[in-house]
Amino acid sequence: MSMTTSVDVNQPLPQLIRSLSEHFQKAGFPSALAEAEWLLAGILQTRRSELYVERNRVLTVEQQEILKQYYCRRLQREPLQYILQSCEFFGIEFKVNPAVLIPRPETELLVERVITLAQTFKAARIADLGTGSGCLAVSLAKHLPAAKVLAIDISAEALKVAEENAQANGVAQKITFRQADMCASIDAIHSNQFDIVVSNPPYILPAERDELQPEIRDFEPEAALFVEGDGLKFYRCILAFCQRHLKPGGWVACEMASQRSAAIEKLFRESNFASVEIMPDYAGWPRHLTAQKS
């Protein structure tokens, strides 16, 4: 708690932002200013741009207490998104908590790609395997008015968050949520039912754990991050699901670990999939695969 005393929480907002930003910078946070703004915008329930409008505004005593707590938690490397229980993804606000992975900006590229693929179907039927926060299912349902989505997750806690996000974004009627293991044969799904199967499965090996930032390693749900063995388990599960439930001519789109992209590409090429394409993330690493079922 000692470091909270070094931030004067009773300053006008612009000065407070500067103080927080300096402390976050000292703590080694790469986006210190943005984090300071997000933190205050979250506490004040406003947009970041609004923070600079009332230049003499000071936090209420209650808001100052919340800021002290949040500031302490952030210095212990808890992700800001969990502290604020909120994350923006694809222009949509999502509720997040430690039961779900925090949606990543690069996953927005996967959504963009699936929206393009879905245009070729009149009313695309989409399956989202391992939905987590529901960021894929909800974004797709929101941007594809005629689409229907089945969202599967093994975690009841994750599904609760995903359902809340669907409700909050007005797409609950378009998404069916199902608690199920994506690697098991799922009852009551007719064969060849889907036009598109999308997934962002766990793809980090336990041996790669130490390379992760503490925010990820110490706070995000392990079951959503890590996979044992050769790291391909969930891609085999996605393939098996596609073989049973994806229509011929339908598409699969998934996110993957760049260092295993060649092995994953090989898996799909050897399994009756055509037009296999690997797409890079913002850093240029191979991150997403799309393939069409023959």
Phi and psi in degrees as GROMACS dihedral restraints (atoms count N, CA, C in turn):
[ dihedral_restraints ]
;  ai    aj    ak    al  type     phi  dphi    fc
    3     4     5     6     1   -57.6    20    10
    4     5     6     7     1   -34.3    20    10
    6     7     8     9     1   -69.9    20    10
    7     8     9    10     1   -21.0    20    10
    9    10    11    12     1   -62.8    20    10
   10    11    12    13     1   -32.8    20    10
   12    13    14    15     1   -63.9    20    10
   13    14    15    16     1   -23.5    20    10
   15    16    17    18     1   -83.1    20    10
   16    17    18    19     1    -5.2    20    10
   18    19    20    21     1  -109.1    20    10
   19    20    21    22     1   119.4    20    10
   21    22    23    24     1   -79.3    20    10
   22    23    24    25     1   105.7    20    10
   24    25    26    27     1   -80.4    20    10
   25    26    27    28     1    -0.8    20    10
   27    28    29    30     1  -100.6    20    10
   28    29    30    31     1    19.5    20    10
   30    31    32    33     1   -89.7    20    10
   31    32    33    34     1   158.5    20    10
   33    34    35    36     1   -58.7    20    10
   34    35    36    37     1   153.5    20    10
   36    37    38    39     1   -51.7    20    10
   37    38    39    40     1   -48.3    20    10
   39    40    41    42     1   -58.6    20    10
   40    41    42    43     1   -40.8    20    10
   42    43    44    45     1   -69.0    20    10
   43    44    45    46     1   -38.3    20    10
   45    46    47    48     1   -63.1    20    10
   46    47    48    49     1   -42.0    20    10
   48    49    50    51     1   -59.6    20    10
   49    50    51    52     1   -44.3    20    10
   51    52    53    54     1   -62.6    20    10
   52    53    54    55     1   -44.8    20    10
   54    55    56    57     1   -60.7    20    10
   55    56    57    58     1   -48.8    20    10
   57    58    59    60     1   -59.7    20    10
   58    59    60    61     1   -44.3    20    10
   60    61    62    63     1   -60.1    20    10
   61    62    63    64     1   -42.7    20    10
   63    64    65    66     1   -63.1    20    10
   64    65    66    67     1   -41.7    20    10
   66    67    68    69     1   -67.4    20    10
   67    68    69    70     1   -39.9    20    10
   69    70    71    72     1   -65.9    20    10
   70    71    72    73     1   -36.2    20    10
   72    73    74    75     1   -64.6    20    10
   73    74    75    76     1   -44.2    20    10
   75    76    77    78     1   -60.4    20    10
   76    77    78    79     1   -33.6    20    10
   78    79    80    81     1   -76.9    20    10
   79    80    81    82     1    -5.0    20    10
   81    82    83    84     1    88.7    20    10
   82    83    84    85     1    20.0    20    10
   84    85    86    87     1   -81.2    20    10
   85    86    87    88     1   125.7    20    10
   87    88    89    90     1   -65.5    20    10
   88    89    90    91     1   -32.1    20    10
   90    91    92    93     1  -112.4    20    10
   91    92    93    94     1    57.7    20    10
   93    94    95    96     1   -58.7    20    10
   94    95    96    97     1   -47.0    20    10
   96    97    98    99     1   -64.9    20    10
   97    98    99   100     1   -46.7    20    10
   99   100   101   102     1   -59.9    20    10
  100   101   102   103     1   -39.9    20    10
  102   103   104   105     1   -64.9    20    10
  103   104   105   106     1   -41.9    20    10
  105   106   107   108     1   -61.1    20    10
  106   107   108   109     1   -43.4    20    10
  108   109   110   111     1   -66.0    20    10
  109   110   111   112     1   -45.0    20    10
  111   112   113   114     1   -60.0    20    10
  112   113   114   115     1   -42.2    20    10
  114   115   116   117     1   -60.9    20    10
  115   116   117   118     1   -48.9    20    10
  117   118   119   120     1   -69.9    20    10
  118   119   120   121     1   -39.5    20    10
  120   121   122   123     1   -61.6    20    10
  121   122   123   124     1   -37.0    20    10
  123   124   125   126     1   -66.1    20    10
  124   125   126   127     1   -43.6    20    10
  126   127   128   129     1   -66.5    20    10
  127   128   129   130     1   -38.9    20    10
  129   130   131   132     1   -88.9    20    10
  130   131   132   133     1    -2.2    20    10
  132   133   134   135     1    54.1    20    10
  133   134   135   136     1    50.5    20    10
  135   136   137   138     1  -140.0    20    10
  136   137   138   139     1   176.8    20    10
  138   139   140   141     1   -86.5    20    10
  139   140   141   142     1   154.4    20    10
  141   142   143   144     1   -57.3    20    10
  142   143   144   145     1   -40.0    20    10
  144   145   146   147     1   -63.0    20    10
  145   146   147   148     1   -28.0    20    10
  147   148   149   150     1   -72.4    20    10
  148   149   150   151     1   -18.3    20    10
  150   151   152   153     1   -62.6    20    10
  151   152   153   154     1   -24.6    20    10
  153   154   155   156     1   -98.0    20    10
  154   155   156   157     1     2.1    20    10
  156   157   158   159     1   -76.0    20    10
  157   158   159   160     1   -53.4    20    10
  159   160   161   162     1   -95.0    20    10
  160   161   162   163     1    91.5    20    10
  162   163   164   165     1   -69.0    20    10
  163   164   165   166     1   -17.8    20    10
  165   166   167   168     1  -102.5    20    10
  166   167   168   169     1     2.8    20    10
  168   169   170   171     1   -64.5    20    10
  169   170   171   172     1   135.7    20    10
  171   172   173   174     1  -119.7    20    10
  172   173   174   175     1   145.7    20    10
  174   175   176   177     1   -64.0    20    10
  175   176   177   178     1   147.8    20    10
  177   178   179   180     1   -69.1    20    10
  178   179   180   181     1   165.7    20    10
  180   181   182   183     1   -57.6    20    10
  181   182   183   184     1   -42.3    20    10
  183   184   185   186     1   -63.1    20    10
  184   185   186   187     1   -44.2    20    10
  186   187   188   189     1   -64.8    20    10
  187   188   189   190     1   -35.8    20    10
  189   190   191   192     1   -63.0    20    10
  190   191   192   193     1   -40.6    20    10
  192   193   194   195     1   -64.3    20    10
  193   194   195   196     1   -42.4    20    10
  195   196   197   198     1   -62.2    20    10
  196   197   198   199     1   -43.9    20    10
  198   199   200   201     1   -59.5    20    10
  199   200   201   202     1   -43.7    20    10
  201   202   203   204     1   -58.4    20    10
  202   203   204   205     1   -44.3    20    10
  204   205   206   207     1   -64.1    20    10
  205   206   207   208     1   -48.6    20    10
  207   208   209   210     1   -62.6    20    10
  208   209   210   211     1   -40.6    20    10
  210   211   212   213     1   -61.1    20    10
  211   212   213   214     1   -45.9    20    10
  213   214   215   216     1   -60.2    20    10
  214   215   216   217     1   -45.5    20    10
  216   217   218   219     1   -62.7    20    10
  217   218   219   220     1   -40.1    20    10
  219   220   221   222     1   -66.8    20    10
  220   221   222   223     1   -38.6    20    10
  222   223   224   225     1   -64.7    20    10
  223   224   225   226     1   -24.1    20    10
  225   226   227   228     1   -84.5    20    10
  226   227   228   229     1    11.4    20    10
  228   229   230   231     1    76.0    20    10
  229   230   231   232     1    13.6    20    10
  231   232   233   234     1   -66.9    20    10
  232   233   234   235     1   132.6    20    10
  234   235   236   237     1   -60.0    20    10
  235   236   237   238     1   138.8    20    10
  237   238   239   240     1   -55.5    20    10
  238   239   240   241     1   -36.2    20    10
  240   241   242   243     1   -63.5    20    10
  241   242   243   244     1   -35.8    20    10
  243   244   245   246     1   -73.4    20    10
  244   245   246   247     1   -37.3    20    10
  246   247   248   249     1   -61.8    20    10
  247   248   249   250     1   -45.8    20    10
  249   250   251   252     1   -86.7    20    10
  250   251   252   253     1    -8.6    20    10
  252   253   254   255     1    54.7    20    10
  253   254   255   256     1    38.9    20    10
  255   256   257   258     1  -156.2    20    10
  256   257   258   259     1   147.8    20    10
  258   259   260   261     1  -153.3    20    10
  259   260   261   262     1   138.7    20    10
  261   262   263   264     1   -94.3    20    10
  262   263   264   265     1   134.6    20    10
  264   265   266   267     1  -145.7    20    10
  265   266   267   268     1   125.2    20    10
  267   268   269   270     1    55.5    20    10
  268   269   270   271     1    37.2    20    10
  270   271   272   273     1    75.0    20    10
  271   272   273   274     1    10.8    20    10
  273   274   275   276     1  -120.2    20    10
  274   275   276   277     1   142.1    20    10
  276   277   278   279     1   -88.0    20    10
  277   278   279   280     1   128.8    20    10
  279   280   281   282     1  -116.6    20    10
  280   281   282   283     1   139.1    20    10
  282   283   284   285     1   -76.9    20    10
  283   284   285   286     1   136.2    20    10
  285   286   287   288     1  -135.0    20    10
  286   287   288   289     1   149.9    20    10
  288   289   290   291     1  -147.1    20    10
  289   290   291   292     1   176.1    20    10
  291   292   293   294     1   -64.2    20    10
  292   293   294   295     1    -0.6    20    10
  294   295   296   297     1   -80.6    20    10
  295   296   297   298     1   -14.6    20    10
  297   298   299   300     1  -130.6    20    10
  298   299   300   301     1   152.2    20    10
  300   301   302   303     1   -66.1    20    10
  301   302   303   304     1   144.8    20    10
  303   304   305   306     1   -77.5    20    10
  304   305   306   307     1   123.7    20    10
  306   307   308   309     1   -58.6    20    10
  307   308   309   310     1   139.6    20    10
  309   310   311   312     1  -105.3    20    10
  310   311   312   313     1   148.1    20    10
  312   313   314   315     1   -55.7    20    10
  313   314   315   316     1   -37.3    20    10
  315   316   317   318     1   -66.1    20    10
  316   317   318   319     1   -24.3    20    10
  318   319   320   321     1   -70.0    20    10
  319   320   321   322     1   -20.1    20    10
  321   322   323   324     1   -60.8    20    10
  322   323   324   325     1   -31.1    20    10
  324   325   326   327     1   -63.7    20    10
  325   326   327   328     1   -35.0    20    10
  327   328   329   330     1   -66.3    20    10
  328   329   330   331     1   -42.1    20    10
  330   331   332   333     1   -61.0    20    10
  331   332   333   334     1   -46.0    20    10
  333   334   335   336     1   -57.0    20    10
  334   335   336   337     1   -44.3    20    10
  336   337   338   339     1   -64.3    20    10
  337   338   339   340     1   -43.4    20    10
  339   340   341   342     1   -67.2    20    10
  340   341   342   343     1   -37.4    20    10
  342   343   344   345     1   -59.6    20    10
  343   344   345   346     1   -42.4    20    10
  345   346   347   348     1   -62.7    20    10
  346   347   348   349     1   -46.9    20    10
  348   349   350   351     1   -62.4    20    10
  349   350   351   352     1   -36.9    20    10
  351   352   353   354     1   -68.8    20    10
  352   353   354   355     1   -21.4    20    10
  354   355   356   357     1   -61.7    20    10
  355   356   357   358     1   -24.0    20    10
  357   358   359   360     1   -78.4    20    10
  358   359   360   361     1    -7.1    20    10
  360   361   362   363     1  -112.5    20    10
  361   362   363   364     1   144.2    20    10
  363   364   365   366     1   -65.6    20    10
  364   365   366   367     1   -48.2    20    10
  366   367   368   369     1  -141.3    20    10
  367   368   369   370     1    86.3    20    10
  369   370   371   372     1   -60.2    20    10
  370   371   372   373     1   136.3    20    10
  372   373   374   375     1  -102.2    20    10
  373   374   375   376     1   122.2    20    10
  375   376   377   378     1  -121.8    20    10
  376   377   378   379     1   137.8    20    10
  378   379   380   381     1  -112.1    20    10
  379   380   381   382     1   130.7    20    10
  381   382   383   384     1  -112.0    20    10
  382   383   384   385     1   110.4    20    10
  384   385   386   387     1   -93.9    20    10
  385   386   387   388     1   118.0    20    10
  387   388   389   390     1    78.3    20    10
  388   389   390   391     1    60.5    20    10
  390   391   392   393     1   -69.3    20    10
  391   392   393   394     1   -27.5    20    10
  393   394   395   396     1    60.4    20    10
  394   395   396   397     1  -122.1    20    10
  396   397   398   399     1   -70.1    20    10
  397   398   399   400     1   -10.9    20    10
  399   400   401   402     1    86.3    20    10
  400   401   402   403     1    12.3    20    10
  402   403   404   405     1   -60.0    20    10
  403   404   405   406     1   -38.8    20    10
  405   406   407   408     1   -71.7    20    10
  406   407   408   409     1   -52.4    20    10
  408   409   410   411     1   -58.5    20    10
  409   410   411   412     1   -46.8    20    10
  411   412   413   414     1   -69.3    20    10
  412   413   414   415     1   -43.5    20    10
  414   415   416   417     1   -61.5    20    10
  415   416   417   418     1   -42.8    20    10
  417   418   419   420     1   -68.0    20    10
  418   419   420   421     1   -43.2    20    10
  420   421   422   423     1   -62.9    20    10
  421   422   423   424     1   -35.4    20    10
  423   424   425   426     1   -72.3    20    10
  424   425   426   427     1   -35.9    20    10
  426   427   428   429     1   -96.2    20    10
  427   428   429   430     1    -7.0    20    10
  429   430   431   432     1  -124.1    20    10
  430   431   432   433     1    86.3    20    10
  432   433   434   435     1   -54.6    20    10
  433   434   435   436     1   -31.5    20    10
  435   436   437   438     1   -91.1    20    10
  436   437   438   439     1    -7.7    20    10
  438   439   440   441     1   -73.6    20    10
  439   440   441   442     1   153.8    20    10
  441   442   443   444     1  -123.9    20    10
  442   443   444   445     1   138.0    20    10
  444   445   446   447     1  -124.4    20    10
  445   446   447   448     1   136.9    20    10
  447   448   449   450     1  -106.2    20    10
  448   449   450   451     1   122.2    20    10
  450   451   452   453     1  -113.7    20    10
  451   452   453   454     1   121.8    20    10
  453   454   455   456     1  -114.1    20    10
  454   455   456   457     1   138.2    20    10
  456   457   458   459     1  -150.8    20    10
  457   458   459   460     1   148.4    20    10
  459   460   461   462     1   -78.6    20    10
  460   461   462   463     1   -20.5    20    10
  462   463   464   465     1   -96.3    20    10
  463   464   465   466     1   121.8    20    10
  465   466   467   468     1   -64.7    20    10
  466   467   468   469     1   -35.6    20    10
  468   469   470   471     1   -65.6    20    10
  469   470   471   472     1   -41.3    20    10
  471   472   473   474     1   -64.6    20    10
  472   473   474   475     1   -44.1    20    10
  474   475   476   477     1   -61.0    20    10
  475   476   477   478     1   -35.2    20    10
  477   478   479   480     1   -60.7    20    10
  478   479   480   481     1   -43.8    20    10
  480   481   482   483     1   -64.9    20    10
  481   482   483   484     1   -45.8    20    10
  483   484   485   486     1   -60.7    20    10
  484   485   486   487     1   -41.9    20    10
  486   487   488   489     1   -64.6    20    10
  487   488   489   490     1   -40.2    20    10
  489   490   491   492     1   -61.8    20    10
  490   491   492   493     1   -40.3    20    10
  492   493   494   495     1   -67.2    20    10
  493   494   495   496     1   -36.4    20    10
  495   496   497   498     1   -65.7    20    10
  496   497   498   499     1   -42.7    20    10
  498   499   500   501     1   -61.9    20    10
  499   500   501   502     1   -49.6    20    10
  501   502   503   504     1   -61.5    20    10
  502   503   504   505     1   -27.6    20    10
  504   505   506   507     1  -103.7    20    10
  505   506   507   508     1    11.7    20    10
  507   508   509   510     1    69.1    20    10
  508   509   510   511     1    24.8    20    10
  510   511   512   513     1  -121.3    20    10
  511   512   513   514     1    15.3    20    10
  513   514   515   516     1   -59.1    20    10
  514   515   516   517     1   -30.8    20    10
  516   517   518   519     1   -70.0    20    10
  517   518   519   520     1   -20.9    20    10
  519   520   521   522     1   -96.9    20    10
  520   521   522   523     1    -7.8    20    10
  522   523   524   525     1  -119.7    20    10
  523   524   525   526     1   131.2    20    10
  525   526   527   528     1  -101.9    20    10
  526   527   528   529     1   123.5    20    10
  528   529   530   531     1   -99.2    20    10
  529   530   531   532     1   137.5    20    10
  531   532   533   534     1  -139.7    20    10
  532   533   534   535     1   126.1    20    10
  534   535   536   537     1   -81.8    20    10
  535   536   537   538     1   115.4    20    10
  537   538   539   540     1  -162.7    20    10
  538   539   540   541     1   157.9    20    10
  540   541   542   543     1   -88.4    20    10
  541   542   543   544     1   118.6    20    10
  543   544   545   546     1   -62.9    20    10
  544   545   546   547     1   -16.1    20    10
  546   547   548   549     1   -91.8    20    10
  547   548   549   550     1    -6.8    20    10
  549   550   551   552     1   -97.3    20    10
  550   551   552   553     1   160.9    20    10
  552   553   554   555     1   -71.9    20    10
  553   554   555   556     1   122.5    20    10
  555   556   557   558     1   -95.9    20    10
  556   557   558   559     1   120.0    20    10
  558   559   560   561     1   -65.3    20    10
  559   560   561   562     1   158.4    20    10
  561   562   563   564     1    63.4    20    10
  562   563   564   565     1    22.5    20    10
  564   565   566   567     1  -113.7    20    10
  565   566   567   568     1   120.3    20    10
  567   568   569   570     1   -68.1    20    10
  568   569   570   571     1   150.5    20    10
  570   571   572   573     1   -68.1    20    10
  571   572   573   574     1   153.6    20    10
  573   574   575   576     1    49.6    20    10
  574   575   576   577     1    53.4    20    10
  576   577   578   579     1  -102.1    20    10
  577   578   579   580     1   -20.5    20    10
  579   580   581   582     1  -110.8    20    10
  580   581   582   583     1   148.4    20    10
  582   583   584   585     1   -88.3    20    10
  583   584   585   586     1   -32.1    20    10
  585   586   587   588     1  -140.3    20    10
  586   587   588   589     1   135.1    20    10
  588   589   590   591     1  -116.5    20    10
  589   590   591   592     1   127.0    20    10
  591   592   593   594     1  -125.7    20    10
  592   593   594   595     1   145.5    20    10
  594   595   596   597     1  -159.4    20    10
  595   596   597   598     1   142.3    20    10
  597   598   599   600     1  -123.0    20    10
  598   599   600   601     1    81.0    20    10
  600   601   602   603     1   -82.0    20    10
  601   602   603   604     1   169.9    20    10
  603   604   605   606     1   -61.8    20    10
  604   605   606   607     1   131.5    20    10
  606   607   608   609     1  -141.7    20    10
  607   608   609   610     1    12.8    20    10
  609   610   611   612     1   -99.1    20    10
  610   611   612   613     1   134.9    20    10
  612   613   614   615     1   -80.8    20    10
  613   614   615   616     1   146.1    20    10
  615   616   617   618     1   -53.9    20    10
  616   617   618   619     1   -33.3    20    10
  618   619   620   621     1   -65.4    20    10
  619   620   621   622     1   -19.3    20    10
  621   622   623   624     1   -93.2    20    10
  622   623   624   625     1     2.8    20    10
  624   625   626   627     1   -55.2    20    10
  625   626   627   628     1   -43.9    20    10
  627   628   629   630     1   -67.9    20    10
  628   629   630   631     1   -17.0    20    10
  630   631   632   633     1   -78.9    20    10
  631   632   633   634     1   -13.1    20    10
  633   634   635   636     1   -80.6    20    10
  634   635   636   637     1   151.4    20    10
  636   637   638   639     1   -66.1    20    10
  637   638   639   640     1   150.1    20    10
  639   640   641   642     1   -57.0    20    10
  640   641   642   643     1   -31.9    20    10
  642   643   644   645     1   -55.9    20    10
  643   644   645   646     1   -40.2    20    10
  645   646   647   648     1   -81.3    20    10
  646   647   648   649     1   -52.8    20    10
  648   649   650   651     1   -59.8    20    10
  649   650   651   652     1   -41.3    20    10
  651   652   653   654     1   -98.0    20    10
  652   653   654   655     1    -9.6    20    10
  654   655   656   657     1  -127.0    20    10
  655   656   657   658     1   -32.6    20    10
  657   658   659   660     1   -80.8    20    10
  658   659   660   661     1   154.8    20    10
  660   661   662   663     1   -65.7    20    10
  661   662   663   664     1   123.0    20    10
  663   664   665   666     1   -57.9    20    10
  664   665   666   667     1   -38.4    20    10
  666   667   668   669     1   -64.2    20    10
  667   668   669   670     1   -23.2    20    10
  669   670   671   672     1   -91.4    20    10
  670   671   672   673     1    -9.9    20    10
  672   673   674   675     1  -104.0    20    10
  673   674   675   676     1   -47.8    20    10
  675   676   677   678     1  -103.4    20    10
  676   677   678   679     1   148.3    20    10
  678   679   680   681     1  -137.1    20    10
  679   680   681   682     1   137.6    20    10
  681   682   683   684     1   -81.5    20    10
  682   683   684   685     1   176.6    20    10
  684   685   686   687     1    70.3    20    10
  685   686   687   688     1  -136.2    20    10
  687   688   689   690     1   -87.0    20    10
  688   689   690   691     1     2.6    20    10
  690   691   692   693     1    83.9    20    10
  691   692   693   694     1     0.5    20    10
  693   694   695   696     1  -103.2    20    10
  694   695   696   697     1    -0.9    20    10
  696   697   698   699     1   -48.5    20    10
  697   698   699   700     1   -50.6    20    10
  699   700   701   702     1   -73.0    20    10
  700   701   702   703     1   -24.0    20    10
  702   703   704   705     1   -72.3    20    10
  703   704   705   706     1   -33.3    20    10
  705   706   707   708     1   -65.9    20    10
  706   707   708   709     1   -38.4    20    10
  708   709   710   711     1   -65.5    20    10
  709   710   711   712     1   -42.6    20    10
  711   712   713   714     1   -61.3    20    10
  712   713   714   715     1   -43.9    20    10
  714   715   716   717     1   -60.0    20    10
  715   716   717   718     1   -46.5    20    10
  717   718   719   720     1   -61.7    20    10
  718   719   720   721     1   -41.0    20    10
  720   721   722   723     1   -62.4    20    10
  721   722   723   724     1   -44.6    20    10
  723   724   725   726     1   -63.6    20    10
  724   725   726   727     1   -38.8    20    10
  726   727   728   729     1   -64.2    20    10
  727   728   729   730     1   -32.4    20    10
  729   730   731   732     1   -86.7    20    10
  730   731   732   733     1   -37.9    20    10
  732   733   734   735     1  -122.3    20    10
  733   734   735   736     1    -2.8    20    10
  735   736   737   738     1   -97.3    20    10
  736   737   738   739     1   131.9    20    10
  738   739   740   741     1   -67.2    20    10
  739   740   741   742     1   148.3    20    10
  741   742   743   744     1   -57.5    20    10
  742   743   744   745     1   135.8    20    10
  744   745   746   747     1    87.8    20    10
  745   746   747   748     1    -8.2    20    10
  747   748   749   750     1   -79.3    20    10
  748   749   750   751     1   168.8    20    10
  750   751   752   753     1  -117.7    20    10
  751   752   753   754     1   148.1    20    10
  753   754   755   756     1  -116.5    20    10
  754   755   756   757     1   141.1    20    10
  756   757   758   759     1  -139.9    20    10
  757   758   759   760     1   125.0    20    10
  759   760   761   762     1  -145.9    20    10
  760   761   762   763     1   159.0    20    10
  762   763   764   765     1   -95.1    20    10
  763   764   765   766     1   154.9    20    10
  765   766   767   768     1  -154.8    20    10
  766   767   768   769     1   167.6    20    10
  768   769   770   771     1   -75.8    20    10
  769   770   771   772     1   128.9    20    10
  771   772   773   774     1   -59.3    20    10
  772   773   774   775     1   -35.1    20    10
  774   775   776   777     1   -72.0    20    10
  775   776   777   778     1   -11.3    20    10
  777   778   779   780     1  -113.9    20    10
  778   779   780   781     1    13.2    20    10
  780   781   782   783     1   -62.3    20    10
  781   782   783   784     1   -37.8    20    10
  783   784   785   786     1   -65.1    20    10
  784   785   786   787     1   -41.6    20    10
  786   787   788   789     1   -66.8    20    10
  787   788   789   790     1   -37.6    20    10
  789   790   791   792     1   -70.9    20    10
  790   791   792   793     1   -41.0    20    10
  792   793   794   795     1   -59.1    20    10
  793   794   795   796     1   -44.0    20    10
  795   796   797   798     1   -59.9    20    10
  796   797   798   799     1   -43.0    20    10
  798   799   800   801     1   -55.7    20    10
  799   800   801   802     1   -46.2    20    10
  801   802   803   804     1   -73.0    20    10
  802   803   804   805     1   -39.6    20    10
  804   805   806   807     1   -62.2    20    10
  805   806   807   808     1   -34.9    20    10
  807   808   809   810     1   -82.2    20    10
  808   809   810   811     1    -1.1    20    10
  810   811   812   813     1  -118.6    20    10
  811   812   813   814     1    36.8    20    10
  813   814   815   816     1    72.0    20    10
  814   815   816   817     1    30.2    20    10
  816   817   818   819     1  -112.7    20    10
  817   818   819   820     1   137.3    20    10
  819   820   821   822     1  -109.2    20    10
  820   821   822   823     1   178.5    20    10
  822   823   824   825     1    46.4    20    10
  823   824   825   826     1    43.3    20    10
  825   826   827   828     1   -73.3    20    10
  826   827   828   829     1   124.5    20    10
  828   829   830   831     1  -131.8    20    10
  829   830   831   832     1   137.0    20    10
  831   832   833   834     1  -109.8    20    10
  832   833   834   835     1   130.1    20    10
  834   835   836   837     1  -117.4    20    10
  835   836   837   838     1   142.0    20    10
  837   838   839   840     1   -81.2    20    10
  838   839   840   841     1   158.3    20    10
  840   841   842   843     1   -87.4    20    10
  841   842   843   844     1  -171.2    20    10
  843   844   845   846     1   -63.6    20    10
  844   845   846   847     1   -25.3    20    10
  846   847   848   849     1   -89.1    20    10
  847   848   849   850     1    -1.2    20    10
  849   850   851   852     1    90.7    20    10
  850   851   852   853     1     2.7    20    10
  852   853   854   855     1   -82.8    20    10
  853   854   855   856     1   144.7    20    10
  855   856   857   858     1   -63.5    20    10
  856   857   858   859     1   120.6    20    10
  858   859   860   861     1  -129.8    20    10
  859   860   861   862     1   -29.9    20    10
  861   862   863   864     1  -128.0    20    10
  862   863   864   865     1   142.6    20    10
  864   865   866   867     1  -119.7    20    10
  865   866   867   868     1   135.5    20    10
  867   868   869   870     1  -125.2    20    10
  868   869   870   871     1   145.6    20    10
  870   871   872   873     1  -152.4    20    10
  871   872   873   874     1   151.0    20    10
  873   874   875   876     1  -109.6    20    10
  874   875   876   877     1   133.7    20    10
  876   877   878   879     1   -73.9    20    10
  877   878   879   880     1   130.5    20    10
